[in-house]
Amino acid sequence: MSQENKKHINIRVDQSKMNTSYVNAFQPIANPEEFMVDLGTNQAVPNSQNPNTKEMHFKVENRLVMNYTTAKRLAATLRQVIKTYEEKYGNITPVKPISQEN
């Protein structure tokens, strides 16, 4: 394709209605048409049945819903961002899911 046939597209990002949330937990949900992910925080709370143990509550604050094409682009972008981070700062040690911790 020649230079004359290439079109340049400017993208303007409107952040006027953007919300910011801290997330330390997520729950993926999938169906044949779309991918969803619930985002929120894990919160340790006392166990009323046994005061010596705590329970974790997942407080969902946002749900993202997207088609699989967008989910795949998001996954690729996250992989690249993490790769760049690890090249600069070192490897990130994965944390076991709460259900697997003893």
Backbone torsions as a table, in degrees:
resi	resn	phi	psi	omega
1	MET	NA	130.6	-179.1
2	SER	-75.7	162.1	179.5
3	GLN	-58.0	-35.7	-177.4
4	GLU	-67.0	-28.7	-177.4
5	ASN	-86.2	-13.0	179.0
6	LYS	-76.3	134.9	178.2
7	LYS	-104.4	141.0	177.9
8	HIS	-102.2	130.0	-179.5
9	ILE	-116.8	124.5	173.4
10	ASN	-90.8	133.6	177.7
11	ILE	-110.0	124.8	176.5
12	ARG	-105.5	129.0	-179.0
13	VAL	-101.2	120.8	178.4
14	ASP	-97.1	108.9	-179.7
15	GLN	-104.1	15.1	-174.5
16	SER	-64.8	-25.9	-179.6
17	LYS	-115.5	19.7	-177.5
18	MET	-73.1	140.3	172.4
19	ASN	-113.2	146.4	177.3
20	THR	-116.4	130.7	179.1
21	SER	-133.0	143.6	172.4
22	TYR	-84.4	137.3	-178.9
23	VAL	-129.6	129.9	171.2
24	ASN	-127.6	8.5	-179.9
25	ALA	-153.3	153.1	178.1
26	PHE	-150.1	158.4	178.6
27	GLN	-136.7	110.9	178.7
28	PRO	-77.3	146.4	177.3
29	ILE	-137.0	131.1	-177.7
30	ALA	-131.9	145.2	169.3
31	ASN	-138.7	174.7	-174.9
32	PRO	-62.0	-24.5	-175.9
33	GLU	-97.4	-30.7	-173.2
34	GLU	-151.0	161.3	178.1
35	PHE	-112.9	136.2	178.2
36	MET	-127.1	152.7	173.3
37	VAL	-142.2	124.3	174.1
38	ASP	-84.7	133.6	-178.3
39	LEU	-119.7	141.0	178.8
40	GLY	-178.0	-152.9	-177.7
41	THR	-127.9	142.0	169.0
42	ASN	-84.8	132.1	-179.0
43	GLN	-129.4	125.5	176.9
44	ALA	-78.8	130.6	178.0
45	VAL	-131.6	150.3	178.2
46	PRO	-61.9	145.8	177.3
47	ASN	-89.7	117.0	-178.1
48	SER	-67.0	-25.4	179.6
49	GLN	-78.3	-35.1	-177.4
50	ASN	-139.9	102.9	-175.6
51	PRO	-63.1	-15.7	-179.5
52	ASN	-84.0	-5.8	179.4
53	THR	-123.3	159.3	176.8
54	LYS	-117.0	156.7	174.4
55	GLU	-112.2	151.4	174.9
56	MET	-103.8	130.2	175.7
57	HIS	-112.8	130.2	177.3
58	PHE	-94.2	107.5	179.7
59	LYS	-92.9	105.1	-178.4
60	VAL	-79.3	127.4	179.8
61	GLU	-113.3	-26.7	-178.5
62	ASN	-145.2	149.8	171.7
63	ARG	-126.9	125.4	174.2
64	LEU	-97.5	134.5	177.8
65	VAL	-124.4	128.6	-178.6
66	MET	-150.0	161.2	173.7
67	ASN	-78.8	169.2	-175.1
68	TYR	-69.6	-27.4	176.0
69	THR	-64.4	-45.3	178.0
70	THR	-67.0	-39.3	178.3
71	ALA	-61.2	-39.9	179.7
72	LYS	-67.5	-40.2	176.1
73	ARG	-64.2	-40.5	177.7
74	LEU	-62.6	-44.9	179.4
75	ALA	-60.2	-43.5	179.3
76	ALA	-64.6	-40.7	178.7
77	THR	-65.1	-43.9	178.1
78	LEU	-61.8	-42.1	177.0
79	ARG	-58.3	-44.4	-178.6
80	GLN	-67.2	-42.4	179.4
81	VAL	-62.6	-43.0	179.8
82	ILE	-67.5	-40.8	177.4
83	LYS	-58.9	-47.1	179.4
84	THR	-62.1	-43.4	178.4
85	TYR	-60.1	-48.1	-177.4
86	GLU	-66.7	-34.0	176.0
87	GLU	-64.1	-33.4	-178.2
88	LYS	-85.9	-41.1	-170.7
89	TYR	-115.2	-8.1	-177.5
90	GLY	104.2	167.7	-175.7
91	ASN	-64.9	144.0	173.9
92	ILE	-90.7	127.7	178.5
93	THR	-85.1	119.0	178.9
94	PRO	-63.1	146.5	177.2
95	VAL	-101.4	136.6	177.4
96	LYS	-64.9	141.8	172.8
97	PRO	-59.2	149.0	-176.5
98	ILE	-55.4	-36.2	-178.2
99	SER	-65.7	-18.2	-178.8
100	GLN	-100.1	-8.6	-179.0
101	GLU	-78.4	146.9	177.2
102	ASN	-114.0	NA	NA
